[in-house]
């Protein structure tokens, strides 16, 4: 399958519109049972009819549906959506999916002087508000989830044309979408918190035992450290993707807030500051959990290396002792062998001299008289002959070896 990488520049166009409107944005995370082949075929698809525009976008992990309804009287009650969450899931082509977030954005005219009156009419609570786009619009939200599982945002448009308005609305609902996706890592971090404390306690205990345990009992200790390392690696593998996605989504949220080019509205906390102050601690929790897992993994591997080093040193020491003992035994055997060789020379010489003595006595009885000097001279001759013979045999054996 060939890919046109230049088309990625135009893969996610905004929905451009003018005038008062109500924008609904819904994000779903498909379950494993949903077919995801269509995400490869297209990234974004926009459809339009007489009453609204609809955009379906397939992301790496989630699917979003954005719908723009024209509004005739934006000064009345909050618009009532004509589509349920199930309807949007069907539009996204998902039979079974998890709702990530639902955002309703009311786009109306310039902000009134008495902003509080409008916010109370729409039942906004503790509201954050900012002037955005260098004063071209104003955004307000209390970030509360209502009965329809959605949050509400008001965008007061002053100078934004259709193109800038579409891009600005997109930035706003992307802040909410990516913020919700990033926070999916927070339950994982909370779930891991007691396990991390248990990992820390086990690591401290095993480290102390490594200092006090003799190398003869290293096998059970090594098994326990290996088991702890396997648990930590398993926990890291289970959460690596989620925590990595949290960091990536948090970066996108930060970028989108920067792109709003906020300015302060008197009497209100800024929109981006409200999000950041409540969002960043959760992201830092996920990051700290990921770092803690990585540090625990390195610590256990380091402890295994230390224990294996101790074992290796002990094995090398034992080998050295055994080699020295073998060398001592070999030296003793050499000494014994030399002594035996000396005794062998004496014994062989003794037997040869005894044989010569018998010969001389036999000759004496036969009438042949030999001088005693012959016997005396034969003694050193026999001894020298035996020594030379044994030395030549040893020399020949040495060369054959």
Buried (B, 14 or more C-beta within 10 A) or exposed (E): EEEEEEEEEEEBEBBBBBBBBBBBBBBBBBEEEBEEEBBEEEBBEBEEEEEBBBBBBBBEBBBBBBBBBBBEEBEEEBBEBEBEBEBBBEBBBBEEBEBBBBBBBBBBEEBEEEBEEBBEEBEBEEBBBBBBBEEBBBBBBBBEEEEBEBBBBBBBBEEBEEEBBBBBBBBBBBBBBBBBBBBBBBEBBEEBEEEBEEBBEBBEEBBEBBEEBEBEEBEEBBEBBEEBBEBBBEBBEEBEEBBEBBBEBBEBBBEBBEBBBBEEBEEBBBBBBBBBEEBBEBBEBBBEBBEBBEEBBEBBBEBBEBBEEBBEEBEEEEEEEEEEEEEEEEEEEEEEEEEEBEEEBEEBBEEBBEEBEEEBEEEEEEEEEEEEEEEEEBEEEBBEBBBEEBEEEEEEEEEEE
